[in-house]
Amino acid sequence: MIIERLDLPPAELERRTGWTIKPEGACRAEQCVPLPEPFDVRELAKRLRMPLLHDPKHKVWVLGPQAEGPTLATAELPDIVLPDRHREDFALRSLRGTKVFMIAWASW
């Protein structure tokens, strides 16, 4: 959600995230996360693990969704077979045990 001030709870916070700012902190259902006074979106983002980005040119902040867990469940690459430069199938598993730097590109 886009916000213009860090010292006011975003008006759409509860509708978009389920979190409400109360005197006891940020609350959702029976769970409350204490927040210091005065209110600051930076502290809210930190405690709820929500990304917060600033666009100084437009003087706005963007508060992202809460991170429920790690982004990747595993660091293992699935079994992928791609065409090589000669249009022959190339299995990435053949590189197992070596370091690989992969660049992906799409025209869209």
Order of alpha helices (4+ residues) and beta strands (2+ residues): beta-alpha-beta-beta-beta-alpha-beta-beta-beta-beta
